[in-house]
Amino acid sequence: MTLNLPLVVVLGLIALGAVKFLGVRVWVVVVVALFGFYLADTFLAPAIDSTTRDGVQVVNGTHH
């Protein structure tokens, strides 16, 4: 069985679990999310994107 979830849903569930079970404050989650959005608009975005895609391929076992 294959389940497809958007990355935003997965990250939201992780953030919710961190707030609920690890005691991370909500404002920290908001700051990290905003930092990610700001970082996505910089020159580092292509490097982060390719690194993330390569990491996912390694984890999935589809890397050449």
Backbone hydrogen bonds, N-H to C=O, Kabsch-Sander energy under -0.5 kcal/mol:
donor,donor_aa,acceptor,acceptor_aa,energy
5,L,3,L,-0.6
9,V,6,P,-0.6
10,V,6,P,-1.8
11,L,7,L,-2.8
12,G,8,V,-2.2
13,L,9,V,-2.3
14,I,10,V,-2.1
15,A,11,L,-2.5
16,L,12,G,-2.6
17,G,13,L,-2.4
18,A,14,I,-2.3
19,V,15,A,-2.3
20,K,16,L,-2.7
21,F,17,G,-3.0
22,L,17,G,-0.8
22,L,18,A,-1.0
24,V,18,A,-1.9
28,V,25,R,-0.7
29,V,25,R,-1.4
30,V,26,V,-2.2
31,V,27,W,-2.4
32,V,28,V,-2.4
33,A,29,V,-2.3
34,L,30,V,-2.6
35,F,31,V,-2.5
36,G,32,V,-2.0
37,F,33,A,-2.0
38,Y,34,L,-2.5
39,L,35,F,-2.6
40,A,36,G,-1.7
41,D,38,Y,-1.1
42,T,39,L,-1.7
45,A,42,T,-1.2
48,I,44,L,-2.4
49,D,45,A,-2.7
50,S,46,P,-2.5
51,T,47,A,-2.1
52,T,48,I,-2.4
53,R,49,D,-2.5
54,D,50,S,-2.4
55,G,51,T,-2.3
56,V,52,T,-2.3
57,Q,53,R,-2.2
58,V,54,D,-2.2
59,V,55,G,-2.4
60,N,56,V,-2.6
61,G,57,Q,-1.0
62,T,57,Q,-2.1
63,H,57,Q,-0.9
